[in-house]
Amino acid sequence: MKVSVDADVCYGSGECAFRAPAVFGFEDGYGFVLPGRAESGEDELIRDIAERCPSQAIRIDGKKVTD
């Protein structure tokens, strides 16, 4: 599973970084995937975070989890 954050959609709630600080960071008002963490072994946690992202900016394998 490959995870990413669509910077054009993210509006900076910081929920991802709060819930999974080992995978996501928060800087300049936007979430991002930490270097080396795009391939995460925490599939269930990451999918849950993606589903709860208020802006639906988190992508798994290039797609929104609601697609």
GIGI-V246928 format. One record per residue. N is the residue number from 1. RES is the residue in one letter. OMEGA is omega in whole degrees, -180 to 180 (999 if undefined). D_CENTER is the distance of its C-alpha to the mean C-alpha in Angstrom with 2 decimals. Layout:
n:N res:RES omega:OMEGA d_center:D_CENTER
n:N res:RES omega:OMEGA d_center:D_CENTER
This chain:
n:1 res:M omega:178 d_center:12.16
n:2 res:K omega:-177 d_center:10.22
n:3 res:V omega:178 d_center:6.46
n:4 res:S omega:176 d_center:5.74
n:5 res:V omega:177 d_center:5.05
n:6 res:D omega:-176 d_center:8.43
n:7 res:A omega:179 d_center:10.22
n:8 res:D omega:-177 d_center:13.02
n:9 res:V omega:-177 d_center:11.40
n:10 res:C omega:175 d_center:9.34
n:11 res:Y omega:166 d_center:12.09
n:12 res:G omega:176 d_center:11.03
n:13 res:S omega:-180 d_center:11.18
n:14 res:G omega:-178 d_center:9.58
n:15 res:E omega:-179 d_center:8.84
n:16 res:C omega:-179 d_center:5.59
n:17 res:A omega:178 d_center:7.97
n:18 res:F omega:-175 d_center:10.77
n:19 res:R omega:-180 d_center:9.94
n:20 res:A omega:-177 d_center:8.80
n:21 res:P omega:177 d_center:10.43
n:22 res:A omega:-178 d_center:11.31
n:23 res:V omega:-175 d_center:7.98
n:24 res:F omega:173 d_center:6.32
n:25 res:G omega:180 d_center:8.98
n:26 res:F omega:-177 d_center:10.30
n:27 res:E omega:180 d_center:13.23
n:28 res:D omega:176 d_center:15.55
n:29 res:G omega:-178 d_center:13.87
n:30 res:Y omega:176 d_center:10.44
n:31 res:G omega:176 d_center:7.03
n:32 res:F omega:176 d_center:6.63
n:33 res:V omega:-180 d_center:6.40
n:34 res:L omega:178 d_center:9.76
n:35 res:P omega:179 d_center:12.68
n:36 res:G omega:-177 d_center:13.61
n:37 res:R omega:-179 d_center:10.50
n:38 res:A omega:174 d_center:9.29
n:39 res:E omega:-175 d_center:11.65
n:40 res:S omega:176 d_center:10.80
n:41 res:G omega:-178 d_center:13.64
n:42 res:E omega:-171 d_center:11.93
n:43 res:D omega:-176 d_center:11.56
n:44 res:E omega:179 d_center:12.56
n:45 res:L omega:-178 d_center:10.43
n:46 res:I omega:178 d_center:7.09
n:47 res:R omega:178 d_center:8.77
n:48 res:D omega:179 d_center:9.89
n:49 res:I omega:179 d_center:6.86
n:50 res:A omega:179 d_center:5.84
n:51 res:E omega:-178 d_center:9.55
n:52 res:R omega:-179 d_center:9.85
n:53 res:C omega:-177 d_center:7.65
n:54 res:P omega:-179 d_center:10.91
n:55 res:S omega:-178 d_center:10.44
n:56 res:Q omega:-177 d_center:8.80
n:57 res:A omega:-178 d_center:6.88
n:58 res:I omega:-179 d_center:4.06
n:59 res:R omega:174 d_center:6.71
n:60 res:I omega:-175 d_center:8.33
n:61 res:D omega:175 d_center:11.49
n:62 res:G omega:-177 d_center:11.42
n:63 res:K omega:170 d_center:11.56
n:64 res:K omega:180 d_center:10.28
n:65 res:V omega:179 d_center:10.70
n:66 res:T omega:179 d_center:13.61
n:67 res:D omega:999 d_center:15.36
